[in-house]
Amino acid sequence: MKESIEKAKILIEAFPYIKQWFGRTVVVKYGGSTRSGEADLKNTLQDIVLMKFVGMRPLVVHGGGKDITKATERLGIRSRFVDGLRVTDIPTMKVVERVLGGKINKQLVSLIHQLGGRAVGLTGKDGAMLQASRMKSKSGKNIGFVGKVSKVNTAVLQSLDREQFIPVIAPLGLGLDGHTYNVNADEAAGSIAGALKAEKLVFLTDVPGICKRKDDPKTLLSTVRVKDVPKLLRAGVISGGMIPKIEACLTAIKGGVHKTHIIDGTLPHALLLEIFTPQGVGTEIIP
C-alpha cells in the first residue's frame, strides 16, 4: 500500500504539467548518439507514447549518421566529410535513403506500436513536407545531394494529428529539381517545429546540455537566451556538434516555438523529467 501511495503522489505532482501541456505540440529530435542499447531506445519511446496518451502532440524527427557510415562501409563506399557535412553523391544518397527512410524509421514505428502507441513513418519527401535546395559547404565546396530546408509543408502532419498518430520523420528533402536531398536532422527538426509553432522542441543528445566547461556537468547552463548565443559561440562554449542544434533552436524560436531544450537522452526517461518536473534537465534556449 505504501508503494502505491508513493506512486499516486508522483502522479499528483505531475498533474499540473499534464494539464499545462495538454494539446500542445512537442517536436523531439532523436539521434543515434543517445542509444547505447535497446533499453535506452525503449525508454525514450515509452516517454513519447505516454506523452501522446496524456493529451500531448509529440512528433519525432530522427537522424542516423552512425548507421549510414556503417552501411556505406559495408558496401565499400568511403565516407567523406567537408566542413562537418557528409559528401552525398548518388551511391551514398541511395544508402542514406535506405537507412533513414527504411531501417531506422521503420524500427522506431514498430517499437512505438509494440508499446501501445500509433505511429506513421514518413520522410520529408512525403507530401513534399520538407522542400530542400542544394547547398554547398561553408568553404564553398560541392558536397553533392546535401540539402537545406527552403519550405515546410505541414498538411500531411496536420492530417496525422487529426487521426491521433505520432509522426516519425526521416530528414530527407525533396528538391524542386525532383532530386532527394540529405538534410541535417537538427535543421529538419527546427524547421518543422517552427512551421508548426510547436510549444517545445527537444533535442536528445549524449551530453547534459550546454556546459561552460566541456565534460564538467557542474558548469551546466540551465537557461540560455537567444541574445547570449553569439557570446557563447565566440567563447567556444558552443562548438562542434552543438552548433547545428543551437542553429535549429534559433530557427524554431524565430518561427514561433516558445521553448527549446537540449537534454541528455541517455538519462532514463529524460523527456518525462524535462516536461513533467519543476526542475527539468539539461539546457533550455529561450527568446
Secondary structure, DSSP 8 states (H G I E B T S, - for coil): -HHHHHHHHHHHHHHHHHHHHTT-EEEEEE-GGG-SSHHHHHHHHHHHHHHHHTT-EEEEEE--HHHHHHHHHHTT----EETTEE-B-HHHHHHHHHIIIIIIHHHHHHHHHHTT--EEEEETTGGG-EEEEEEE-TT--EEEEEEEEEEE--HHHHHHHHTT-EEEEE-EEEETTS-EEEE-HHHHHHHHHHHHT-SEEEEEESSSS-BSSTT-GGGB-SEEEGGGHHHHHHTTSS-TTHHHHHHHHHHHHHHT-SEEEEEETTSTTHHHHHHHSSS-SSEEEE-
